[in-house]
Amino acid sequence: MENQTKNFKYVDYLWDDKKAESLGDDQVSLFLYRSNILGADLRITNYGGGNTSCKTIETDPLTNEEVEVMWVKGSGGDIGTLDRAGIAGLYTKRLRDLKNVYGGMADEDRMVGLFDHCIYDLDSKAPSIDTPLHGLLPFAHIDHLHPDALIAVAAAKDSEKVTKEIWGDTMGWVPWQRPGFDLGLQLEKCLADNPGIRGIVLGSHGLFTWGDTSYECYMNSLEVIEMASEFIEKKIAEKGSVFGGQKIESLPKEERYEKAAQIMPLLRGLCSSENRMIGHFSDSDVVMEYINSNDLERLAPMGTSCPDHFLRTKIQPLVLTLDKNEDLSDAEAILKKLEPAFEAYRAEYAEYYNTCKKDNSPAIRDANPVIIIYPGVGMFSFAKNKQTTRVANEFYVNAINVMRGAEAITEYTSLPRQEAFDIEYWLLEEAKLQRMPKEQPLSRKVALVTGAGGGIGKAIADKLAAEGANVVLTDINEQSLIEANATYKRDVSTYAICDVTNPDSIASAYKKACVEFGGIDIVVHSAGLAISKALEDTTDKDWNILQSILVKGQFDLAKQFSAITRKQNLGGDYISIASKNGLVAGPNNVAYGTAKAAQQHMVRLLAAELAKDKVRVNTVNPDGVIVGSKIWEGAWAEGRAKANGITVEELPAFYAKRNLLNEIITPADIANGVFSFVGVLDKSTGNIINVDGGMANAFVR
């Protein structure tokens, strides 16, 4: 089979013959492979969007007879990452027999429950609402996709006429209808009325294509999408411009980044009036062309057309009226300008809900915007976690592409508000939301950890991430940061080189945190250096570097963090990783012990001052963290061994024996101490937790 990459300009041909041949004649594996490569191209379908299927002949375990089984993406899955655990296997005949008990549009929700009675594979994922759309069509392999180009055709005025103009009699068309059993019947009827067609365009929704083999289905999907893409680009070329042309010019990219870093904590605070949110920023060429255009004012309020889009982005964005050159340094003044826009958006959303709701509608959800547009600067999104907000941002980019194409073809049309509401507040969608797992303790929070390239700092970042936080790793060693950051999955972490002795370097790290995640909730100052010398051997350089990293670094981190928390108005946590040595007088330790004591008292002072902003400031005191701690590499370990009259190799056992519990203390233990403050003790500030196995001379009371 010859690859046909050269035939496609607007979609990626990703089929690998060797990979496909390695799967043999396993049709389910080939269907999963096709799904994954389709989902890898965001122009074809976005995260969680679309669904795919195949039908095979299997042996019925109850009768030993051969039966047709349909394998289809299950509810809530993503075709780009779909695997065997994410699909449902159903008896095709039983699914089709549901036509005999279907009671019409009012019966749609009940039908979803009946899909379970059609299950063949007992390990099936819950079947989705789109299951009958695949089951009532006769083809072996089927793709239901949401390509930008096809939705542009589907959302264009005179969509049926445009469909015929592009594909002639080779494509069917059905008008907009909410997904469900009846839509499956409409697809079945469309095929019966138009035998021999290669696919069906769903008005305002998407595309169905098929084939006898997985490869034929894949090629059919790509060819249909390519034809729509070519048609749109030709229309755009004929018009000469899109979105009515450019209204304003973008700021330079560096200035857009600075503006985003300044405004995102303010936007985050406003978007978090009901629930804390995580942010995402985009200023791609596609985004900037749209948000800087003459038609933004007309198109944005119309809302998105495809259900997959507005379920994640809300029906319409909030467009800011701030000038791109607005001075954002006065946060209080900017907040006063932003608040009326948010209040108006929430009121309009409440009106939408109250106008469209039904007696059994779920309660109104968070009325804050998901997508926020700042002309000249970029597009922001805010949602419950980084993946959700990034995907929402991507979906709105899809919506922009749809508007771009539809406007080029004829004219963009959006769904009527009632239709949109019926999808957004569908009882089945509500049930899906209720089934979602409980959020983790630190979900929706962003933590910046200094010294996170390894040792105690990395252990702290690991613990916070494991409990649901997004983490910003900072260190002076970029290679260590790259390696540490690589240990996390996508949408969990980022990193920034940060020298805590340099306020500008700290500011740069905070800017990255704000642009990546919207703001900061937790700061853990774990960056450290240990010098153990007798008084006569301690130099000014030793003294100054300890004061600079441990004490002044803590001061600058706290000062800049405080400014961000005031913008967000969400409170926060500041944790200092100090030491038992700040409480206990010991030999050969004057510079280090003094710096640690200064850290501890600064925490008390900060706790007293920042309480009015609901920022809690606490200390975790490690002691004897030898295994896995960078501080114990080299001269510090040698110095402490000398001070205690033992060898370096004897240090772990020595430190374990001297604490009351006779325990070796690890970086993970310190991380647990941090978590206790940020995840459990939410009414504690100005406090110290000693994580030292019990050192009587370090008891704080």
ChimeraX attribute file (.defattr): number of C-alpha atoms within 10 A of each C-alpha:
attribute: neighborCount
match mode: 1-to-1
recipient: residues
	/A:1	5
	/A:2	5
	/A:3	11
	/A:4	11
	/A:5	12
	/A:6	7
	/A:7	12
	/A:8	15
	/A:9	11
	/A:10	18
	/A:11	19
	/A:12	17
	/A:13	19
	/A:14	16
	/A:15	18
	/A:16	11
	/A:17	12
	/A:18	8
	/A:19	11
	/A:20	17
	/A:21	11
	/A:22	10
	/A:23	13
	/A:24	10
	/A:25	10
	/A:26	12
	/A:27	18
	/A:28	22
	/A:29	17
	/A:30	22
	/A:31	27
	/A:32	26
	/A:33	24
	/A:34	25
	/A:35	25
	/A:36	19
	/A:37	19
	/A:38	28
	/A:39	24
	/A:40	17
	/A:41	17
	/A:42	20
	/A:43	20
	/A:44	24
	/A:45	25
	/A:46	26
	/A:47	22
	/A:48	17
	/A:49	22
	/A:50	26
	/A:51	28
	/A:52	29
	/A:53	28
	/A:54	29
	/A:55	25
	/A:56	17
	/A:57	12
	/A:58	15
	/A:59	12
	/A:60	14
	/A:61	9
	/A:62	6
	/A:63	8
	/A:64	9
	/A:65	10
	/A:66	12
	/A:67	16
	/A:68	18
	/A:69	26
	/A:70	28
	/A:71	31
	/A:72	31
	/A:73	30
	/A:74	25
	/A:75	19
	/A:76	15
	/A:77	21
	/A:78	22
	/A:79	29
	/A:80	23
	/A:81	16
	/A:82	22
	/A:83	18
	/A:84	16
	/A:85	12
	/A:86	21
	/A:87	28
	/A:88	26
	/A:89	26
	/A:90	26
	/A:91	23
	/A:92	24
	/A:93	15
	/A:94	18
	/A:95	21
	/A:96	15
	/A:97	12
	/A:98	17
	/A:99	16
	/A:100	7
	/A:101	10
	/A:102	15
	/A:103	13
	/A:104	11
	/A:105	12
	/A:106	9
	/A:107	14
	/A:108	18
	/A:109	15
	/A:110	11
	/A:111	20
	/A:112	20
	/A:113	13
	/A:114	15
	/A:115	20
	/A:116	16
	/A:117	13
	/A:118	20
	/A:119	22
	/A:120	22
	/A:121	15
	/A:122	10
	/A:123	13
	/A:124	20
	/A:125	20
	/A:126	20
	/A:127	26
	/A:128	20
	/A:129	21
	/A:130	22
	/A:131	27
	/A:132	27
	/A:133	21
	/A:134	28
	/A:135	28
	/A:136	22
	/A:137	20
	/A:138	14
	/A:139	17
	/A:140	21
	/A:141	30
	/A:142	30
	/A:143	27
	/A:144	24
	/A:145	25
	/A:146	27
	/A:147	29
	/A:148	30
	/A:149	30
	/A:150	31
	/A:151	29
	/A:152	37
	/A:153	38
	/A:154	31
	/A:155	30
	/A:156	28
	/A:157	19
	/A:158	16
	/A:159	27
	/A:160	18
	/A:161	13
	/A:162	18
	/A:163	22
	/A:164	14
	/A:165	11
	/A:166	17
	/A:167	16
	/A:168	12
	/A:169	14
	/A:170	16
	/A:171	22
	/A:172	25
	/A:173	23
	/A:174	19
	/A:175	15
	/A:176	19
	/A:177	14
	/A:178	17
	/A:179	17
	/A:180	20
	/A:181	25
	/A:182	20
	/A:183	21
	/A:184	19
	/A:185	18
	/A:186	17
	/A:187	24
	/A:188	19
	/A:189	15
	/A:190	18
	/A:191	20
	/A:192	12
	/A:193	11
	/A:194	16
	/A:195	13
	/A:196	12
	/A:197	18
	/A:198	20
	/A:199	25
	/A:200	22
	/A:201	25
	/A:202	26
	/A:203	25
	/A:204	26
	/A:205	27
	/A:206	26
	/A:207	25
	/A:208	25
	/A:209	24
	/A:210	29
	/A:211	20
	/A:212	14
	/A:213	17
	/A:214	26
	/A:215	20
	/A:216	13
	/A:217	23
	/A:218	24
	/A:219	18
	/A:220	19
	/A:221	25
	/A:222	21
	/A:223	16
	/A:224	21
	/A:225	24
	/A:226	20
	/A:227	16
	/A:228	24
	/A:229	22
	/A:230	16
	/A:231	19
	/A:232	23
	/A:233	17
	/A:234	14
	/A:235	19
	/A:236	17
	/A:237	11
	/A:238	10
	/A:239	12
	/A:240	11
	/A:241	13
	/A:242	20
	/A:243	22
	/A:244	14
	/A:245	14
	/A:246	18
	/A:247	17
	/A:248	15
	/A:249	14
	/A:250	20
	/A:251	17
	/A:252	10
	/A:253	13
	/A:254	9
	/A:255	14
	/A:256	19
	/A:257	19
	/A:258	16
	/A:259	23
	/A:260	28
	/A:261	23
	/A:262	23
	/A:263	21
	/A:264	28
	/A:265	28
	/A:266	25
	/A:267	25
	/A:268	26
	/A:269	22
	/A:270	23
	/A:271	25
	/A:272	21
	/A:273	14
	/A:274	12
	/A:275	12
	/A:276	19
	/A:277	27
	/A:278	30
	/A:279	31
	/A:280	26
	/A:281	25
	/A:282	23
	/A:283	20
	/A:284	12
	/A:285	10
	/A:286	14
	/A:287	20
	/A:288	23
	/A:289	24
	/A:290	27
	/A:291	27
	/A:292	23
	/A:293	19
	/A:294	17
	/A:295	16
	/A:296	19
	/A:297	12
	/A:298	9
	/A:299	19
	/A:300	19
	/A:301	14
	/A:302	17
	/A:303	22
	/A:304	31
	/A:305	28
	/A:306	27
	/A:307	22
	/A:308	23
	/A:309	25
	/A:310	23
	/A:311	18
	/A:312	20
	/A:313	28
	/A:314	21
	/A:315	27
	/A:316	20
	/A:317	24
	/A:318	20
	/A:319	21
	/A:320	15
	/A:321	12
	/A:322	15
	/A:323	11
	/A:324	20
	/A:325	12
	/A:326	9
	/A:327	13
	/A:328	17
	/A:329	11
	/A:330	9
	/A:331	18
	/A:332	13
	/A:333	11
	/A:334	17
	/A:335	17
	/A:336	10
	/A:337	14
	/A:338	17
	/A:339	14
	/A:340	11
	/A:341	15
	/A:342	20
	/A:343	14
	/A:344	12
	/A:345	19
	/A:346	16
	/A:347	14
	/A:348	13
	/A:349	21
	/A:350	17
	/A:351	12
	/A:352	15
	/A:353	20
	/A:354	11
	/A:355	12
	/A:356	16
	/A:357	17
	/A:358	12
	/A:359	5
	/A:360	9
	/A:361	15
	/A:362	15
	/A:363	10
	/A:364	12
	/A:365	12
	/A:366	15
	/A:367	19
	/A:368	24
	/A:369	24
	/A:370	26
	/A:371	25
	/A:372	21
	/A:373	23
	/A:374	21
	/A:375	26
	/A:376	23
	/A:377	28
	/A:378	26
	/A:379	25
	/A:380	28
	/A:381	32
	/A:382	30
	/A:383	28
	/A:384	18
	/A:385	24
	/A:386	27
	/A:387	17
	/A:388	20
	/A:389	26
	/A:390	24
	/A:391	20
	/A:392	28
	/A:393	28
	/A:394	20
	/A:395	26
	/A:396	25
	/A:397	22
	/A:398	27
	/A:399	23
	/A:400	23
	/A:401	21
	/A:402	26
	/A:403	31
	/A:404	25
	/A:405	30
	/A:406	26
	/A:407	24
	/A:408	26
	/A:409	23
	/A:410	17
	/A:411	17
	/A:412	24
	/A:413	22
	/A:414	19
	/A:415	20
	/A:416	11
	/A:417	16
	/A:418	14
	/A:419	15
	/A:420	23
	/A:421	21
	/A:422	16
	/A:423	18
	/A:424	21
	/A:425	21
	/A:426	16
	/A:427	15
	/A:428	16
	/A:429	16
	/A:430	14
	/A:431	11
	/A:432	12
	/A:433	10
	/A:434	10
	/A:435	9
	/A:436	8
	/A:437	7
	/A:438	8
	/A:439	12
	/A:440	13
	/A:441	16
	/A:442	21
	/A:443	21
	/A:444	21
	/A:445	25
	/A:446	30
	/A:447	28
	/A:448	30
	/A:449	24
	/A:450	33
	/A:451	30
	/A:452	30
	/A:453	28
	/A:454	22
	/A:455	22
	/A:456	29
	/A:457	28
	/A:458	26
	/A:459	22
	/A:460	29
	/A:461	30
	/A:462	19
	/A:463	19
	/A:464	28
	/A:465	22
	/A:466	16
	/A:467	17
	/A:468	18
	/A:469	26
	/A:470	30
	/A:471	30
	/A:472	28
	/A:473	29
	/A:474	31
	/A:475	24
	/A:476	18
	/A:477	16
	/A:478	15
	/A:479	12
	/A:480	19
	/A:481	22
	/A:482	16
	/A:483	12
	/A:484	20
	/A:485	23
	/A:486	12
	/A:487	10
	/A:488	15
	/A:489	8
	/A:490	11
	/A:491	16
	/A:492	19
	/A:493	25
	/A:494	22
	/A:495	23
	/A:496	24
	/A:497	22
	/A:498	24
	/A:499	20
	/A:500	29
	/A:501	19
	/A:502	15
	/A:503	18
	/A:504	13
	/A:505	16
	/A:506	22
	/A:507	17
	/A:508	16
	/A:509	23
	/A:510	24
	/A:511	24
	/A:512	20
	/A:513	26
	/A:514	25
	/A:515	23
	/A:516	26
	/A:517	35
	/A:518	31
	/A:519	33
	/A:520	28
	/A:521	23
	/A:522	28
	/A:523	23
	/A:524	27
	/A:525	26
	/A:526	24
	/A:527	28
	/A:528	18
	/A:529	17
	/A:530	21
	/A:531	22
	/A:532	24
	/A:533	22
	/A:534	15
	/A:535	12
	/A:536	7
	/A:537	10
	/A:538	16
	/A:539	12
	/A:540	10
	/A:541	9
	/A:542	17
	/A:543	16
	/A:544	15
	/A:545	19
	/A:546	23
	/A:547	22
	/A:548	16
	/A:549	20
	/A:550	27
	/A:551	24
	/A:552	21
	/A:553	24
	/A:554	27
	/A:555	19
	/A:556	18
	/A:557	23
	/A:558	23
	/A:559	13
	/A:560	14
	/A:561	24
	/A:562	20
	/A:563	12
	/A:564	25
	/A:565	24
	/A:566	20
	/A:567	23
	/A:568	25
	/A:569	18
	/A:570	20
	/A:571	20
	/A:572	26
	/A:573	23
	/A:574	29
	/A:575	27
	/A:576	25
	/A:577	29
	/A:578	29
	/A:579	25
	/A:580	24
	/A:581	20
	/A:582	22
	/A:583	18
	/A:584	15
	/A:585	14
	/A:586	11
	/A:587	14
	/A:588	20
	/A:589	22
	/A:590	19
	/A:591	23
	/A:592	24
	/A:593	25
	/A:594	19
	/A:595	25
	/A:596	24
	/A:597	19
	/A:598	18
	/A:599	25
	/A:600	25
	/A:601	14
	/A:602	21
	/A:603	27
	/A:604	17
	/A:605	13
	/A:606	21
	/A:607	22
	/A:608	15
	/A:609	14
	/A:610	19
	/A:611	15
	/A:612	10
	/A:613	14
	/A:614	18
	/A:615	25
	/A:616	27
	/A:617	31
	/A:618	26
	/A:619	28
	/A:620	27
	/A:621	23
	/A:622	23
	/A:623	24
	/A:624	24
	/A:625	24
	/A:626	20
	/A:627	17
	/A:628	16
	/A:629	17
	/A:630	19
	/A:631	19
	/A:632	21
	/A:633	14
	/A:634	10
	/A:635	14
	/A:636	18
	/A:637	20
	/A:638	17
	/A:639	21
	/A:640	21
	/A:641	18
	/A:642	15
	/A:643	16
	/A:644	11
	/A:645	9
	/A:646	13
	/A:647	14
	/A:648	18
	/A:649	11
	/A:650	10
	/A:651	20
	/A:652	16
	/A:653	14
	/A:654	18
	/A:655	19
	/A:656	20
	/A:657	14
	/A:658	16
	/A:659	18
	/A:660	12
	/A:661	12
	/A:662	15
	/A:663	17
	/A:664	20
	/A:665	22
	/A:666	21
	/A:667	22
	/A:668	19
	/A:669	20
	/A:670	26
	/A:671	22
	/A:672	18
	/A:673	22
	/A:674	27
	/A:675	19
	/A:676	14
	/A:677	24
	/A:678	26
	/A:679	16
	/A:680	12
	/A:681	10
	/A:682	11
	/A:683	9
	/A:684	14
	/A:685	24
	/A:686	19
	/A:687	17
	/A:688	23
	/A:689	19
	/A:690	20
	/A:691	24
	/A:692	29
	/A:693	21
	/A:694	17
	/A:695	16
	/A:696	12
	/A:697	10
	/A:698	18
	/A:699	13
	/A:700	11
	/A:701	3
